[in-house]
């Protein structure tokens, strides 16, 4: 966990305060993200990028088995970035 923080994987924002989450909801079925302005939204799990799109919102329904965690990275053309904290969905699976 500390390595991720040191690498900047889970910081809340980079560069400022001009881009904001207006909705970030995780349920047992999926995740829904909304922003105050268009940007590239990337949804990640332990498998890497699982969904991405340009715009003000993105939703993703969890597959079965559910991922161990889900998090969001947002990249605006100005260089500003947002990062959500990971939401744990279940115990880590043995490899």
NORLIN-V101584 format. One record per pair of residues at least 24 apart in sequence whose ideal C-beta (glycine too) atoms are under 8 Angstrom apart, sorted by the first residue. I is the first residue (numbers start at 0). J is the second residue. Records with the same first field share a line. If there is no record, write none. Layout:
I: J / J
This chain:
7: 82
8: 82
9: 70 / 82 / 84 / 85
10: 82
11: 81 / 82
12: 79 / 80 / 81 / 82
13: 78 / 79 / 80 / 81 / 82
14: 77 / 78 / 79 / 80
15: 79
17: 75 / 77 / 79
18: 73 / 75 / 77 / 79 / 80 / 81
19: 81
20: 71 / 73 / 81 / 83
22: 56
23: 71 / 83
25: 69 / 86 / 88
27: 61
28: 60 / 61
29: 58 / 59 / 60 / 61
30: 58 / 59 / 61 / 69 / 71 / 86
31: 56 / 57 / 58
32: 56 / 57 / 58 / 71 / 73
34: 73 / 81
36: 75
38: 73 / 74 / 75 / 76 / 79
39: 73 / 74 / 75
40: 71 / 72 / 73
41: 71 / 72 / 73 / 74
42: 69 / 70 / 71
43: 69 / 70 / 71 / 72
44: 68 / 69 / 70
45: 91
61: 88
64: 89 / 92
65: 89
67: 91 / 92
